[in-house]
């Protein structure tokens, strides 16, 4: 008797599942249907069929959802729904960039910011210029910059009689960067900050207002000389603290390059509100930050700001070394930092240029494609635009993403990548999702959010402790209910995983492995 088994069973599935399939075949069952039925339809009794039904009800369009789910270390049947459709991934594209960086750059990669001078030290005075050679460090925070300047002051340097010269030649971007067409009403939002070799402190100003019995006080961090606050927030009687959306922050740009930020609203005593804004070009912001910190520590810097290369004969005074790449990757994936991910793509390009390449974004994309091809991953149709997912053009399929995560599972740096992903209902961008369910802490899931796009990708366990690679993407207008749909995918995979432990045969139909 000829037996045909068409179920898609993961190579990591247990022997008992394979025996069940074989026994079913020997028993005379005509065929075992795969997770995606051969005619392209999905039985409503299968896991993928149920999920497709959820999608049809939620989106009124089954094609708006793409899913891949693959068991990695236990029984289970691979599941695919529109898995070969090219979709806009949103921020789950950061997993491709960060995994690539861990293997291409190495987990111990660090960025350096160096301080040089062409002058002479005389007592507590530097008679010459201070050069800051910026190295594209995505985590050059105000705290680290403060630490370096404090060291310079501790060396007995009080006065600089020369210019502050910033060198941002680390990245090559002769054509600039693709512009993201954001349809929001806040062009100064943190998620829109672009990458730059001049990047410091994520190019952000943190504005705060606090109310007490004296009224309201407003300030910004860092306290830059050309930033003024027009505080029109009124203090009211003590009450529950209001949400941030109850306050309006409006910047006004003046001809002398100063900026006034007007804030309005009402704030109960004992409360505070805040906002992060990016208001200045990177190099002006970084120069202003350094000057502000130098001034706060009692130092004097007499010259102007210049932006040019560091002379070859300048001598090194101080350097600041970033945390390792593993730390940076964690920041990127836990909180979905666009600018840090884009900075990482440019770093891959800067460190892997080949002859004839002049654009580090292009070099970084080429390096990632080559890296994927060397792993045998089909990149046909895949589009990497900026590596962060903040793009209308990036495309990838659920199957491709799942294959990349399967590769990551076996990587020597898998623990570093997995530790960077948000824990379900516990931290990062998953902190408020699937709370009060058994899934808390059971998965490490990167999320994506863009207009008409919702996505998830990562690793999650089912109730039997089998770990699954799971990828889900919703591309639909509107996509406001896509998050709930993807949460249901995770919920269903936990409670009703397609593990192949139940065999049924309805009259007149093929046998289905659940």
C-alpha positions, 0 to 999 in steps of 0.5 A: 500500500502506498502512503503519502504524508504531506504534513509539514513537520519541523526537523525539531519535532519529536519522534512521537509526532513522526510515529503518529503520522506514520501510524495514521498512514499505515492505518489507511488514512488517505493523506495528512494535510499540511498547515497550508492546505495544498489548494491554498485554502485553510481548513477552519479546524486547523490552527492556521485556518482559525488564525486566518478566520480571525484575520478575516473578521478583524480586517475583513481581509485575510490577505492583510495578515502574514504569519509564520510559526515554526517549532524549534525544540519540541513537537509542532507543525510549521504554520504559514499564512500568506508567508511569501507575501512581501510586507512592510515589516515596521520595526521588526526590521531592527531584528535583521539589523541588530542580528547582522551587527552582532555577527558582522561587527561582533558583540564587543564592537565599541565606538570611540569619541576622541578629543584632540588639540593643536595647541599648547598647555600653559598652566590651566590654559589651552592655547589652541583649538579643541577638536572632537572627532566623533565616531558615530557612537549611538550611545554618546549620552549627556552623562558620558559627555559630562564624564569626559569634560569632567576629566578634562577639567580634573586635569587642571584645564580651565580655559580654552583660548581657541575654537571648538572644532567638531569632526563628523567625517566618520560616516560617508553620505554624499547623497544624504539620507532617504526622507521618511514622509511622516504624516504626523503633526510633530516633526520634532518627535524623537522617533524622527531623529536621523542618524549622523556622525555628529549624534550626541544624546540622541539629539534630544532636549528633555523639557520638564514643568513642575507645579508647587505652591510657588506656581510652575517652574520649567527647565530643559536638559541639557540647558543650552544657551540658545534654548528659551522656555516660554512657560505658560503652564498654570498651577492648580489645586492638588489633583490626579496628575494629567496625561502628557497630551494635555500640554502643548509644546510649540517651538519658535525659531528665530533669525539669531538661531535661538529657539523659544519653546512655549508650553501651555496647560494646567498642572496640579500642585505636586505634579510634573509633565515633560516632553522630548523634542529634537529641535536643532541640527546635529552638529549645532546641538552637539557643539552647544551641548559641549559648551553647556557642560564646559560652562556648567563646570566653570570652564571658559571656551573663548572661540567659535564653533567650526565643523571640519576634519581633525589635522593629522598633527593634532595630539590626543588628549582624551577619549570616550569609549562606548558600551559594547554592541550587546548593550546598544542592541538591547537599547535598540530592540527593547525600546525600538530606537530608530536613530540607534538602529539607523546609526548601526546600519551606517556603522556596518557600512563604514566598517565594511566599505569596499572599493568604489563605495562612497555611501555608508548606507548603501555599503551597510545594506550590501554587507547585510545582503551578502551576510544573509546570502552566505547563510542560504537565506533567500532575499528575493524581493527583500528591501532594506531601506534604513534598517530601522523599519521607519520606511514606507519602502522596506519589504520582507516576507514572514518566511524570510523573517522566520528563516533569519530568526531560525538562523539566530537561534543557532548563532553563537550570539543567540543569547545576546539577540534574544536578551535584547527583545522585549519580554511579553507583558514585562518590559520594553514595547511589550510591557502593556501587552497580554497582561494578566495572562499565562504568557507573561515572560513566556516570549521575547517579541520585537514589535512594529508600529507604523501607519497601516502596519502592525508586526511582531517577531521573535521567540515564544513558548507554548504551554508545553514549553516548546519554543516557537519562532513566530512572525506576524505582520498586518498590512491593512488600512486601517491597521488599528486592530492589528495589534489585538489580532497579533496578540491573539496569534501569540495567545493561540500559539500558547494555548492551542499550539499545532503539535500534531497530537490529535488526528481526526478524519471527517467523512468525505474530507482529508485527515488534518493534523491539528 
